[in-house]
């Protein structure tokens, strides 16, 4: 599941910094239509950064290149912790569940 992937990278003191639908890959691994067995992958770690602590990175570096999924602190040029990834994940879930993008609401 996608939340497990984000928890895994955060547990390894890394933040993704660009979670969006285009970076989520889904692969069917099941053998029957009644048991599809999907596997979800989080891709594109080009903007990811390492944490010095569990909340903020050593260098925040460039902001995400996809503003629609950015947390407010990214726009304010504040230090971006894992909360920015959680915000992006919430934007993705909002889009999946409602078919609306954050800017459309």
N, C-alpha and C positions, 0 to 999 in steps of 0.2 A: 504494500500500500504506500501511497505517496508520503503520508505523514511519517511512516517508519523510515523512509529514505532520508527525510529532512532531519529526523531525530538522530539517525545514524551519523550523518555528517556533522551535526552540531555536537554530538558526543565525541567526535574526533577533533574537536576545536577548530572547525572550519565553517564558514558561512558561504552560501552559494551566491547571493547577491543578484541573481537574475532568474528567479523562479517565474515561469510563465508557461502557457499551454504548449508553445513551440519547443520547450525544453523537456517535455514529458513524453516518454516513449512507452507504448503499450504493446506487449507481445503475447499472443495466445499460445499457451503451452499444453493445453488439454487435448485429449484425443477424441472426445465426443461432444456433440452440440449441447448435451445436457450437463456437461462438466467442463466448461471452457478453460478454467484454470489460467487466468490472466496474470502476467508479471508486469509490474510497473517500474520504469527506470527514470531516474532524473539525470539529464544530460547537460552538456555545455558548462563546464566549470572554469571557463576562461576568465570570469570576473571574480571567482571565489577568492577569499582571503582567510588567513589563519588568525585565530584569536590569541591574545596574550592572557586573557582571562576568559571566562565563559560569556562575557557580555559585549566586549568591544574588541576590534582587531588592532593589530600593531599599526597598520596604515590602512585607512579606509579606501584609498585609491579612487578610481573612477566610479561615478555613480552608474547605476543600472542604465542600460540603453533602451529600456522599455518603460517609459514613464507611467503607463497605465497600471502597472503592477507595483509601483514604488510606494514605500511607506512615506508618511509625511516628513519624517526626520531626514530622509534622503534629499528632499527638496530644500530643507533648511540648512543643508551642509553640516548637520550635526553628526557626531559619531554614530555609526550604524552597527548595532549589535544583532544578535540573532532574531530580535523582535522584527526587524525589517524583513527577514525571510518568512516569518510567521504571517506578517501582514500580506506579503505577496501570495502566500499559500491560501490565505483567506479570500483574496481577490480571484484566484483560480477557482476555488470551490464555489464562490458566488456565481461565477460565469457558468460553471457546470450545472448548478442547481436551478438557476433562473433564466439562463440563456441571455442574460444582460451583462454587459461590461460595466465596471465601476463608474466610468464617465457617463454612461447612459442613464444612470439612476438619478 
